[in-house]
Amino acid sequence: MTIEKIKKELNNHLGQNVKIKYNLGRNKFEEYDVTIKELYNHVFIVQLNNNNNQLKAFSYSDIITKTIRINY
């Protein structure tokens, strides 16, 4: 999978709610319900779907290295 393919896939789901599973290492994971907000050259921004509406940024290489997994 290339960064261009990842950008196209994320662009298709821009503004939609998705689940992100973030690998913290040593069998520790965090799961987020998020909305994909913005796409940039090297990172994409998501907004957490909870009460305080935090923003988080992830790089496209996080998807390639399987640090995060996105379920559409």
Sequence and secondary structure as in RCSB ss.txt:
>XXXX:A:sequence
MTIEKIKKELNNHLGQNVKIKYNLGRNKFEEYDVTIKELYNHVFIVQLNNNNNQLKAFSYSDIITKTIRINY
>XXXX:A:secstr
  HHHHHHHHHHTTT EEEEEEEEETTEEEEEEEEEEEE SSEEEEEESSTT  EEEEEHHHHHTTSEEEE 
